[in-house]
Amino acid sequence: MTRFEFSGLPTAIGSVPHIDPGEACSLVAKYLPEIPAWPQLPKRSFLENMYVQFSEGFPGVVVEDERIYVDRSQDLDEPLERLYASYLENNIDRFAIGYDYAAGLHAFLDTPLSPIAVKGQVTGPISWGLTVTNQERRSVLYDDTLADAAAKHLRFKAAWQEAKLKAICPDTIIFVDEPYMTSFGSAFVSISSEQVVGLLEEVLSGIRGLKGIHCCGNTDWSVILSTSLDILSFDAYDYGHTVALYPDDVKAFLERGGVLAWGIVPNEDKDLPGETAKSLVDRLDEQIGALDRQGVSYRLQTERCLVTPACSLASLSVEGTAFALELLVDVSRELRKRYVKDA
């Protein structure tokens, strides 16, 4: 599955508070030279909101007054036919992400980098489908035609950016970001595990390099781990203990070559000042130990792991973001010093 053990190297989830794309890319290059991630800039423009950013070209989509929706009152037969024709022809160029929607990505492609792998991200079909509604404010996830079209659309948004990122490095990682998987199984979300897996697999199947799923809260990890993902990314700072509730699934995942991306660095101003690299690695050690006690090899966990912020850094200040990334680098160094030979 994976071509790397990673052994605690750092990377990021994506969003930062910057407005200037060049400044954001310089920050990424400085702190994450091994596995840089292109920066999403939601404060720069509403078009860079994670639910708008990958909507460009979707049939019937309307973005106005800081709202995104699909106008189902239009005749969408022709644009849907075009989408499916492009899907059958594997025409990824039709799904290009414009500069206005991802200035950080376009600046990133021109940034001098020499990484071992390069990371991108796309909003997942569950979160996109629940957030984006029709004109009557009904989530498109509950419209079978639009939900299927959205998964195919997002699949090609991921494939297009992956092809572009390969110009920087042949080894790519694409995360499918699914914050709304925290609502799966609740009374507020009516969707089966089979539907979740089917939609996720549609997107994952378009990714040729390493593919991850990121969820920044508690969810049914067994559902996510049943997909073909290579990297499971989660908020280990607040929710790492929830992953330990699924030791058999985690063990099987690691044994088939999977990687755990531990989001151990907090992404909130109230938490950052009280933490050090040692305190966070101690916290991480407790979580790794909890899984080890349930039969999930300590060695596999530390060899096949990444460290990241808990989630997006966009809510922090620019200065706070730099501090969080510096702390992340220190956490990686401390983790590798403790557990990785020859690190």
RAZI-V789496 format. One record per residue. N is the residue number from 1. PSI is psi in radians with two decimals (* if undefined). Layout:
# RAZI-V789496
N|PSI / N|PSI
This chain:
# RAZI-V789496
1|-1.23 / 2|2.65 / 3|-0.05 / 4|2.59 / 5|-0.44 / 6|-0.82 / 7|0.78 / 8|0.28 / 9|2.68 / 10|2.60 / 11|-3.09 / 12|2.89 / 13|-0.70 / 14|-1.17 / 15|2.42 / 16|2.87 / 17|0.00 / 18|2.73 / 19|-0.61 / 20|2.04 / 21|-0.60 / 22|-0.73 / 23|-0.73 / 24|-0.72 / 25|-0.63 / 26|-0.68 / 27|-0.80 / 28|-0.80 / 29|-0.62 / 30|-0.82 / 31|-0.40 / 32|1.00 / 33|-0.52 / 34|-0.78 / 35|1.29 / 36|2.60 / 37|2.35 / 38|2.44 / 39|2.23 / 40|2.44 / 41|1.22 / 42|-0.38 / 43|-0.23 / 44|-0.70 / 45|2.58 / 46|-0.45 / 47|-0.31 / 48|0.09 / 49|2.43 / 50|-0.34 / 51|-0.23 / 52|-0.59 / 53|-0.62 / 54|0.31 / 55|-0.26 / 56|2.14 / 57|-0.03 / 58|2.43 / 59|2.16 / 60|0.10 / 61|2.46 / 62|2.26 / 63|1.97 / 64|2.57 / 65|0.74 / 66|0.72 / 67|2.50 / 68|2.36 / 69|2.90 / 70|2.14 / 71|1.69 / 72|-0.18 / 73|-0.29 / 74|2.80 / 75|1.86 / 76|0.10 / 77|-0.81 / 78|-0.85 / 79|-0.57 / 80|-0.68 / 81|-0.70 / 82|-0.70 / 83|-0.82 / 84|-0.57 / 85|-0.75 / 86|-0.64 / 87|-0.83 / 88|-0.55 / 89|-0.06 / 90|0.76 / 91|1.48 / 92|-0.39 / 93|-0.45 / 94|-0.30 / 95|0.47 / 96|2.59 / 97|1.99 / 98|2.80 / 99|-0.72 / 100|-0.43 / 101|-0.35 / 102|1.19 / 103|-0.60 / 104|-0.66 / 105|-0.82 / 106|-0.64 / 107|-0.64 / 108|-0.68 / 109|-0.35 / 110|0.11 / 111|2.28 / 112|2.08 / 113|2.65 / 114|1.10 / 115|2.93 / 116|-0.38 / 117|2.76 / 118|2.46 / 119|2.45 / 120|-3.11 / 121|2.67 / 122|2.56 / 123|2.40 / 124|2.80 / 125|-0.47 / 126|-0.88 / 127|-0.73 / 128|-0.77 / 129|-0.49 / 130|-0.57 / 131|-0.75 / 132|2.27 / 133|3.04 / 134|-3.05 / 135|-0.29 / 136|0.21 / 137|0.56 / 138|2.23 / 139|2.36 / 140|-0.26 / 141|-0.48 / 142|0.14 / 143|1.85 / 144|-0.69 / 145|-0.83 / 146|-0.62 / 147|-0.75 / 148|-0.75 / 149|-0.68 / 150|-0.76 / 151|-0.73 / 152|-0.70 / 153|-0.84 / 154|-0.58 / 155|-0.77 / 156|-0.45 / 157|-0.70 / 158|-0.76 / 159|-0.67 / 160|-0.82 / 161|-0.60 / 162|-0.75 / 163|-0.68 / 164|-0.71 / 165|-0.47 / 166|-0.31 / 167|-0.44 / 168|-0.78 / 169|2.38 / 170|-0.35 / 171|2.01 / 172|2.69 / 173|2.24 / 174|2.13 / 175|2.40 / 176|1.95 / 177|2.11 / 178|1.17 / 179|-0.53 / 180|-0.02 / 181|-0.23 / 182|-0.37 / 183|-0.10 / 184|2.33 / 185|-0.11 / 186|2.99 / 187|-0.24 / 188|-0.25 / 189|2.00 / 190|1.53 / 191|2.44 / 192|2.82 / 193|-0.58 / 194|-0.71 / 195|-0.73 / 196|-0.89 / 197|-0.73 / 198|-0.77 / 199|-0.73 / 200|-0.74 / 201|-0.56 / 202|-0.79 / 203|-0.82 / 204|-0.58 / 205|-0.25 / 206|-0.06 / 207|2.10 / 208|-0.55 / 209|-2.70 / 210|2.43 / 211|2.30 / 212|2.87 / 213|2.29 / 214|2.26 / 215|2.22 / 216|0.58 / 217|-2.88 / 218|2.45 / 219|-3.11 / 220|1.65 / 221|-0.40 / 222|-0.58 / 223|-0.84 / 224|-0.72 / 225|-0.20 / 226|-0.09 / 227|-3.09 / 228|0.40 / 229|2.72 / 230|-0.49 / 231|2.21 / 232|2.07 / 233|2.27 / 234|2.82 / 235|1.68 / 236|-0.30 / 237|-0.80 / 238|-0.41 / 239|0.22 / 240|-0.57 / 241|-0.40 / 242|-0.50 / 243|-0.56 / 244|-0.18 / 245|-0.09 / 246|0.95 / 247|-0.67 / 248|-0.71 / 249|-0.72 / 250|-0.74 / 251|-0.84 / 252|-0.69 / 253|-0.85 / 254|-0.66 / 255|-0.38 / 256|0.14 / 257|0.13 / 258|2.84 / 259|2.40 / 260|2.20 / 261|1.79 / 262|1.96 / 263|1.28 / 264|-0.27 / 265|2.11 / 266|2.66 / 267|0.46 / 268|2.46 / 269|-0.58 / 270|-0.41 / 271|-0.58 / 272|-0.79 / 273|-0.46 / 274|0.05 / 275|2.64 / 276|2.98 / 277|-0.73 / 278|-0.78 / 279|-0.64 / 280|-0.65 / 281|-0.62 / 282|-0.74 / 283|-0.77 / 284|-0.69 / 285|-0.65 / 286|-0.69 / 287|-0.71 / 288|-0.71 / 289|-0.65 / 290|-0.70 / 291|-0.67 / 292|-0.69 / 293|-0.28 / 294|0.30 / 295|0.16 / 296|1.93 / 297|2.19 / 298|-0.73 / 299|-0.80 / 300|-0.70 / 301|-0.70 / 302|-0.47 / 303|-0.72 / 304|1.15 / 305|2.65 / 306|2.80 / 307|2.48 / 308|2.96 / 309|2.81 / 310|-0.64 / 311|-2.68 / 312|2.55 / 313|0.12 / 314|-0.38 / 315|-0.19 / 316|2.93 / 317|2.93 / 318|-0.73 / 319|-0.70 / 320|-0.61 / 321|-0.76 / 322|-0.70 / 323|-0.76 / 324|-0.71 / 325|-0.64 / 326|-0.72 / 327|-0.68 / 328|-0.77 / 329|-0.71 / 330|-0.67 / 331|-0.80 / 332|-0.78 / 333|-0.76 / 334|-0.73 / 335|-0.81 / 336|-0.59 / 337|-0.70 / 338|-0.74 / 339|-0.24 / 340|2.09 / 341|2.47 / 342|0.33 / 343|*
